[in-house]
Every structure is written in structure tokens, then in C-alpha cells.
Amino acid sequence: GGRLRMGTLLSRHSCQARLHSAEGMSLAEFLYPALQAYDFLHLHQRHGCRIQVGGHDQMGNIMSGYELVTKVTGTDVFGITVPLITSTTGDKLGKTAGNAVWLNREKTSPFELYQFFVRQQDNVVEKYLKLFTFLPLEEIAHIMEMHAKEPEKWAPQKRLAAEVTKLVHGREGLESAKRCTKALYYSSVEALEDMSDQELQELFRQAPFAELILEPGMTVLDLCRKANAIPDGPSGYRKITDGGVSINGNRVTNPETVLILGQHILKNGVSLLRVGKKNYYIIKWLQL
């Protein structure tokens, strides 16, 4: 602490912004640059680390590390900052913000990664093509020229999403992302039938997953009630007759419709039940 100057720490933009915010700045937050600086010193002394890399919002912390290491050891060290990747609303992406995009499939599925990049706005997609893909600059320029003529096709976004997903998850991961996209946004029965249990659970992370045995004469109403997708009594019945229920992308309005293999139950032994606009239920049929 004796080697870091209060005036320097207080003058940093990040510190000033927090000090003048409504929440203020805690002592722990103020001491964070000192802890990160000591971390740099420790890594330098133990492992010969001379470069620290971080987002440009880490400039102040990296500078504190530079000052501490050079004062203690007399060795030149270096800091490199890179532009932050932000969300479509301009917010920082990361663990703290709770909107991080992960390389680990268990945290961010290939479909979610694909959709994150396919939703990028025109004003950043060219930069992202240069940052995150190995496409030649001439090809990127051509993609953007075509986009200016046909912006409704979203060609740069689709190419960006495909290249990044393939880089992270391989060609099978890209194909998985495309299957999930067709199933969710284009109500493709073929895509649903080709999806694995893992893909279904990744696509509908919040959806209840039920395992049922198909009984003779089981109806749409029976399915909805066994899946706890509709309330008991007349209101649940009306939910179906009013058109609020679909199975595998097809609306069903007769509660007494008997479930049919190949129509209501796909060849992979799955039914995708939707109640309302956003409530999905994944049904895995046993002993077919």
C-alpha cells in the first residue's frame, strides 16, 4: 500500500465515476486496484509474467500493477487492453453483468452462441467478422457490399454466427444450432425429429421435461394434464378449444383428439408441447 499513491488512484476515471454515482464506492472497491496490482507483482516474481491483458475498462487496474511492479523490481512490464464486447443494448458482457457468452456448451449451447451472433446489429457485425473469424478481409468486404444491397437477408450476421459456432463447437455444433433454429423459429417437424435429448434440453432450458408412457386412447387433454401444462377443470379444457395449445408446432383445438404416432409423437419418441406463446413442455415417451 505504501507504494501506491492516493492521488493517482483517486484521479482514475473508473474511481471518479463510482465516487460520483448514486451508490458511491465501497472501501473494497477502492482497494481492488491494489489487490490486482499485487497479483501482477506475484505473477511476475513467481512466474516471470511481464504482460497483463484485459478489457479497456481494466486500464486503471493494469496501470496500478505496472507502477507497483516497476517500483518494487525495477523491471519493465506491460499492459495490453482490448475493446470490450457489448450487448445489443451497449451493456458490458461478462460474469458480473450476468450476460456472459461462454465457450463451455453446458453454460452456452451452440444454439445460444449462434443466436447471440446472428442478432448483432449492422453497426458492429463487420467489426465482429474481423475480430472473431479467420475470413479474409476481401471476403468480409464483399459480404458487407452484398449486405448493403440486400440487408433483409442478414447475410453478415448469419455468416458470423456460423463461423464462430463452427470454430467453438465444430461442424456438428453448427449443425445442432441450425436444427434448433429451424425447430424453434420455423416450426420444422423434420428438425425436431432429428434433435437429440441434449439438444432439446439445451433449446428449452427452462421447459419442464416429463417422461410418460403412451396409454391406449390417450388424448390431447390427457397429455396436457399429465404434463401439468393446463389447470384442472373447465379453464384447462377451454385453453385447448381456444387454440392455446400446439403439439410439435401444430395447433390442436379438440381436447378429445387421440394422440397419433408420427403426428403428435415424433419418430425420436418426443413431443414438444406448447401452451400459450412461451410455455414449452418436452415430453419423452417411454416403451413405444
Salt bridges, closest charged atoms under 4 A:
GLU29 OE2 - ARG18 NH2 2.62
ASP57 OD2 - LYS92 NZ 2.56
GLU67 OE2 - ARG12 NH2 3.04
GLU112 OE2 - ARG205 NE 2.89
ASP122 OD1 - HIS147 NE2 2.99
GLU126 OE2 - LYS130 NZ 3.56
GLU139 OE2 - ARG159 NH2 2.85
GLU150 OE2 - LYS153 NZ 3.28
GLU163 OE2 - ARG159 NE 3.06
GLU172 OE2 - ARG179 NH2 2.85
ASP197 OD1 - LYS284 NZ 3.39
GLU199 OE2 - ARG179 NH2 2.55
GLU202 OE2 - ARG105 NE 2.66
GLU215 OE2 - LYS226 NZ 3.96
